[in-house]
Structure formats: structure tokens, C-alpha cells
Amino acid sequence: KSLDAMGSFPGYSVKTGDARGAYTQALLPGAEAWVTLPENRWPKQWVGKFHRPVVRLWVALYGHVDAGDYWEGHCEKQLFSVGWVRLAEEWPGVFWHPKTRSMLIVYVDDFKLAARHGEHDALWKAIRGVIDMDPETVDGRFLGCTHERFTTTAKHVSGMLDNHPLYHPRQKQGGASAAKAGTTPTAELVARIYDPNRKVSVVVYNMEKFADDCVNVFCELAGYAKAKVGTAPTPFLDEANDPLLVSEEHPTDHPVAPSAKAGVNVASSAKAGTNIVGAGTGKLSKIACNVLMKNMYIARFARPDLLRAVGVLSTMITKWDLSCDRKLLRIIRYINGTTSWRQIGFVGDGPDELELGLFSDADFAGDRATMKSTSGVFLA
């Protein structure tokens, strides 16, 4: 998101590229490794002469336990040689080019670069000089997410701009009492400070297909008919009933087949109103990790509305109970009804006009089972 924001600055753009056979561009140091070759890789003079010959492995072939580390080290060394430096130790795989003030992300063999329009060709040419790369393309898809870019004016995104916390100050202590007494509230309205006609660059993160896959994977593993999934207005169960068993159907009440792939017991759950916290292992415990990790990917990448529900439920993987079954089904129902939702980001200011904002908050005894509270921060 930081790179996409930078690429949306006036005069900047984003391009992506792929390294060819990334791992095999790095040598394999350390202890010798020997491998057998499939016959379709044998030289002609070997045919009929050898039986399962072994050869020395010289490059970091994908599948070797250390191949990823060797490629990462090789890639960094090559990028350093053409002027890139690490942006921060806390952000591995993120690089900064001081001379051109450009930003680069490397994720295995995927490269993504934000730079001024006139700098791209030279930067990519330098990278191709030290790393074997396919030709770069305009940013359109990266790590499974489709990026849709366009420009508009601030008035067309005013609905999001007007939600800025700056425009909604909290009342001072006693403000609510004063309002009841008929006096003027202490928190006065703040005038909008943006120009509605200012041009803004918009990035839309489209993961609709991935969201639909999340529902399909759940149904396939749980043996649950997709037609029975339905939708939900939020990813959370009603807190007034949680952690008591609520009246929502159990995901195994409508099995597709007598036995699901994950071995889910298709018997009906306990009756509504029964306290089930810690009461036995949930029927979806064997597939919970698979389903939640897929959900976590889309939550982190383009659906922050899922982060809280998926993150909290992920802490229950090793202590999964029947209430977790219902929470997981609730998340899947919510995703099923919001597959077309997008995350939208936009920038209308130059880098010198931006400032950081840090927001903190905490719930109160948000974990109904342990009565523990959770705090968190948001940096924007």
C-alpha cells in the first residue's frame, strides 16, 4: 500500500516485472548437493548408458530447503550494485533508490516499482543488467490482486474524505450533558479543507474472484452446499448471544455428501441456547487452519473489514470448539454476500503535503471467553 500510494503521487507511476527462473539465478553454496535427473533432461549420449545418474546441483533449485535464502541474498546483492538500498530493516524485500527517489518491492520473483514517469526505463534497464527479467508492464495485477487505476476529482470521493477524523472531533467532557440542556455542543463542526475540483489518483483493489474462492474452498472442505451458505450483514455473531450457541444453522446441517473431504461429522449440532464454550472440539477443527489462512490473505491485502473477525478466530485454531464453527460460518456468509466489495485508495497531494496520523483504540473485555481486552493502532 505504501508503494501504491507513492506511485499515485503526481508525476509517478507503477510498473511490475518478473524474474525468470528466479531461484536458479543464484548459486548453491555450502555443502554439496547431488540430485537425480528425469530422463527427459538427459543429454542424448546418456540414453542407454546410465541408470539413474546423479549430478551436482550448482544452483538454488526451487524445493531446496535453503533456495529461498540464497535467492534473496543474490537478489539483494545485485540490486545494491545498481544503486538500491534497503528501505528499512523491518521491511525485508523493500528497497529505496536515493538518486531517483524510487521505491521497489521484491516478493520472490515478482518486482514492483514506483518511480517518476521518466525514470522507469533507466531503472528497469539497470535491474535487467544484473537480474534476468521479463519485460516490465504497467501495474495491473500483483500477488493475486487486480489493481484498477484511474483519475478523478476530489468531489467524487468526498464520501470518503468527509469521514476523516479531523472533521469529526470528539466532544469535551460534559459536552453530552450540555447538549441535553439545550446549549451549544462543545465540539463544533470543522470546515472542509480540500478542493473538490482537485485531481486525485485512485487505486481499486479487486479480489472478487479470490473472495468467491474463499467460499468455494470452505464448501468443498466442509461438505457444505454453497446454495445453503447465504449472506450475513457483518462478519460477527451477535455479541449479546456470543459465546452462547446462537440460532444460526451449523455448517454441517446441510452436507453435500455423507462424508466430507476433511472428515467433518455431519450430525446436527447442539440445540440453540446451550452454552458450548470449550464444550468439545468443533466439527470444523480439521479444516479451520486451511480456511482461515486463505481468508487472512484477502483480509490483509484488500479487505480490512475482515481483519478483526478472522484475526481473533485464528487464535482459536488449537482450541477450536463448537462456537468457533458458527463464527467461521458467519465469516463465510459475510464474504459470500460481499464478494464484489473493493478496497479503494486515492492520493491528491504531493509527498511534501502529507503527514502521518496514528490512531489508537481498545475494546473492553472483547474476548468473551477470557474477558481480556485488545488494543491496537492504525498508522496512516
Secondary structure as UniProt FT lines:
FT   HELIX           2..7
FT   TURN            10..11
FT   STRAND          12..19
FT   TURN            20..21
FT   HELIX           22..25
FT   STRAND          34..36
FT   HELIX           39..41
FT   HELIX           44..46
FT   TURN            47..49
FT   STRAND          54..56
FT   TURN            62..63
FT   TURN            65..66
FT   HELIX           67..81
FT   TURN            82..83
FT   STRAND          85..86
FT   TURN            89..90
FT   TURN            92..93
FT   STRAND          94..97
FT   TURN            98..101
FT   STRAND          102..107
FT   TURN            108..109
FT   STRAND          110..116
FT   HELIX           117..119
FT   HELIX           120..130
FT   STRAND          137..138
FT   STRAND          141..142
FT   TURN            143..144
FT   STRAND          145..153
FT   HELIX           154..157
FT   HELIX           158..161
FT   TURN            162..163
FT   HELIX           165..167
FT   TURN            173..174
FT   HELIX           175..180
FT   TURN            181..182
FT   TURN            196..197
FT   STRAND          199..206
FT   HELIX           208..222
FT   HELIX           226..228
FT   TURN            239..243
FT   TURN            251..252
FT   TURN            261..262
FT   TURN            272..273
FT   TURN            277..278
FT   TURN            283..284
FT   HELIX           285..301
FT   HELIX           304..306
FT   HELIX           307..314
FT   TURN            315..316
FT   HELIX           317..319
FT   HELIX           322..337
FT   TURN            339..340
FT   STRAND          343..347
FT   HELIX           351..353
FT   STRAND          358..362
FT   TURN            368..370
FT   STRAND          375..379
//
